[in-house]
Amino acid sequence: METWPGRPYPLGATYDGTGTNVALFSGLAERVELCLFDEAGTETRIELTEVDGFVWHAYLPGVRPGQRYGYRVHGPYDPSTGARCNPAKLLLDPYAKAVEGPVDWDESLFGYRFADPSAINDADSAPHQARGVVADPYFEWGHDHPLRVPYSETVVYEAHVRGLTARHPDLPPELRGTYAGLAHPAVVEHLQRLGVTTLELLPVHEFVDDHHLVERGLSNYWGYNTIGFFAPHHRYAARGTRGQQVPEFKAMVRELHQAGIEVVLDVVYNHTAEGNHLGPTLSFRGIDNPAYYRLAEDRAHYLDYTGTGNTLNVRHPHSLQLIMDSLRYWATEMHVDGFRFDLAAALAREFHDVDRLAAFFDLVQQDPVVSQLKLIAEPWDVGAGGYQVGNFPALWTEWNGRYRDAVRDFWRGTPGTVGEFASRLTGSSDLYRSNGRRPHASINFVTAHDGFTLHDLVSYDRKHNEANGEDGRDGADDNRSWNCGVEGETEDPAVRALRERQKRNLLATLFLSQGVPMLVAGDEAGRTQAGNNNAYCQDNALSWVDWERAADFAALTDFTARLARLRREHPVFRRRRFFQGRPVRGTQLEDIAWLTPAGEPMTDAEWTAAHAGPLTVFLNGEGIPEPDSRGRRLVDDSFLLLVNPTGTDRTFTLPGPAYGAAWRGCLDTAAEEPPASSVEAGAAVVVGAHSLRLLVRPRGS
């Protein structure tokens, strides 16, 4: 086959309309062979003779989209020094834009012999290995553009491509579980009804099913096991895997953008699917092991801050380049709107300690493309000192685990949680104000993919993970859940009514809190995992949204949509600046006031009381300090939030006329519809057990 010298950049396989440029970094390689596969699977090897700055490259005039390929890297194999090159292993291009086929976990995929780990395995892995595919970069985007929804207007919906669509009855069977299915009008209209502005997708980068899961007949459903940081996962493609997954993903993004919905990807740049020193040689390990991975002092083993066996080496310039190139690719070529970084604290480990000024964050800060996207950190990893909620740079938002814990504790009646609940309700200024960040730095969530669903949170006191086959050792034990008196499903009408009320309490708290609310797919529709709080390996009905069951929870879906609309219409619930606790802009009343059920200001003793008692929150719609987008003063209605987490009905006395002469019912989690009649200042209002009521005073009244 004719080859030309080509260029060392861009890395990967890049089709230009005439041919394909290939470029692969390896600082260890002594020789590199490009391997092309025809329709029959016959392999043709082409030695790359051009190398610049450790990048091996060539241009192939006859290679077009759909061509399957891989690499063989010749170089040192000495695990004691960290070198693990082995030309018997077909290697996936780290920059592959599309990938075809799964790995089948044959022994040939491993660099050593199972019977003798010290012996090199020279069996050819090509028949058992996935292959890169040259992708066609051309796509008709039309007028598509970044939506750039302000954080103050953002509602995040965390979903799984397959899980959200696999059982949807209005989708054609061939589209269920796919990118195309996610863009179907039936799904889009549901998201719009819920007021979703930002769809956060669980990993869609090409990933591998773990060997131990395959042996148990399971799979890596969540996808936190990446092997290709540029390729959309092939199993979610309805139209083929010879590169067709790329335009299908782009079409999905385009359709969602047209509906006013952003797309954010959950990305896993902290580790790869190659695992620890006993893992397979699929890509990075055989290309340049010490460049891509954090090695232990003995060089034969890996540092593991992720619980998966390895950690990506973000101290190496080519690993950093890989991450930044990947982020820019998904932003510029695939048009995604942002990223949620799994175990983001691992990316901040320059050496051993977490350093928020690590090189990765410096690169993101100065990058003209990536810095303008939504950047969401999961601010922890599994290493010592890895819990870093509140410590990320100003450009970033964070999954606020303290919000989750505080809200769960408060509504299950944990004593002494009033102060913590108040901090989380108002945007967690104790975590974010000191470094110049705003309330939107807090991504508020009560549930996430990892843990109980909302239905299970109020139905189970303990996890039930038997289906995972790990004898209950997996999954968190600290769930802060309450089964409302019965473990699991029940026909008891009183227990079922209490559970629905608790769901409404948690959802109402989420949408009425300052910060950015994140809803998990199916929580609005009663989705259950039967008490499984770690369904990472359950690619089946246990994890998928059951749209038939959703009909039984239509009232909850309606309630969720009503909350989203309430939040959208009232900027007092989505302020861009923290409360000050004093009058602002010349108003006579504080921007927020905390009152007892008697309508009196909270005392220090009441803040520190050991009980999880009721409280009243006054939100001053005339005390919003920031202007609107056109610089005009922002004025809203004022609200009273009456919160009763106790197990008995409580009588609240509304505050005096200074706060408002009359109030009207707006929301009541204990009733289908709140009373529409007005209530005068100083009146007594009953708030049911385990419930909250929201009263409104229209502006100017």
Salt bridges, closest charged atoms under 4 A:
GLU33 OE2 - ARG31 NH2 3.44
GLU33 OE1 - ARG45 NH1 3.81
GLU33 OE1 - HIS74 NE2 2.86
GLU39 OE1 - ARG68 NH2 3.72
GLU39 OE2 - ARG242 NH2 3.00
GLU43 OE2 - ARG45 NE 3.00
GLU43 OE2 - ARG72 NE 2.93
GLU47 OE2 - ARG31 NE 3.24
ASP52 OD2 - HIS57 NE2 2.62
GLU100 OE1 - ARG68 NH1 3.34
ASP104 OD2 - HIS128 ND1 2.66
ASP106 OD2 - HIS128 NE2 3.58
ASP122 OD1 - ARG113 NH2 3.13
ASP124 OD1 - ARG72 NH2 2.84
ASP144 OD1 - HIS257 ND1 2.84
ASP144 OD2 - HIS335 ND1 2.58
GLU158 OE2 - HIS449 ND1 2.58
GLU206 OE2 - HIS233 ND1 3.34
GLU206 OE2 - HIS234 ND1 2.65
ASP209 OD2 - ARG235 NH1 3.03
GLU215 OE2 - HIS211 NE2 3.51
GLU255 OE2 - ARG254 NE 3.89
GLU262 OE1 - LYS374 NZ 2.88
ASP266 OD1 - ARG340 NH1 2.97
ASP298 OD2 - HIS301 ND1 2.67
ASP325 OD1 - ARG328 NH2 2.85
ASP337 OD2 - HIS257 NE2 2.68
ASP342 OD1 - ARG340 NH1 3.55
ASP367 OD2 - ARG328 NH1 2.40
GLU378 OE2 - ARG340 NH2 3.12
ASP381 OD2 - ARG349 NE 2.72
GLU398 OE2 - ARG437 NH1 2.90
ASP405 OD1 - ARG404 NE 2.87
ASP405 OD1 - ARG480 NE 3.89
ASP409 OD1 - ARG412 NH2 2.93
ASP409 OD2 - ARG480 NH1 2.63
GLU420 OE2 - ARG402 NH2 3.39
GLU420 OE2 - ARG424 NE 3.13
ASP430 OD2 - ARG402 NH2 3.97
ASP430 OD2 - ARG424 NH2 2.83
GLU470 OE2 - ARG216 NH2 3.44
ASP471 OD2 - ARG473 NH1 3.25
ASP477 OD1 - LYS463 NZ 2.95
ASP478 OD2 - ARG480 NE 3.39
GLU487 OE2 - ARG462 NH1 3.87
GLU487 OE2 - HIS464 NE2 2.75
GLU489 OE2 - HIS455 NE2 2.90
GLU491 OE1 - ARG496 NH1 3.10
GLU500 OE2 - LYS503 NZ 2.76
GLU524 OE2 - HIS190 NE2 2.77
ASP539 OD1 - ARG162 NE 2.81
ASP546 OD2 - ARG167 NH1 3.64
ASP558 OD1 - ARG193 NH2 1.94
ASP591 OD2 - ARG575 NH2 3.52
ASP628 OD2 - ARG632 NE 2.86
ASP636 OD1 - HIS570 ND1 2.87
ASP636 OD1 - ARG699 NH2 3.25
ASP637 OD2 - HIS570 ND1 3.84
ASP637 OD1 - ARG699 NE 3.22
ASP668 OD2 - ARG693 NE 3.73
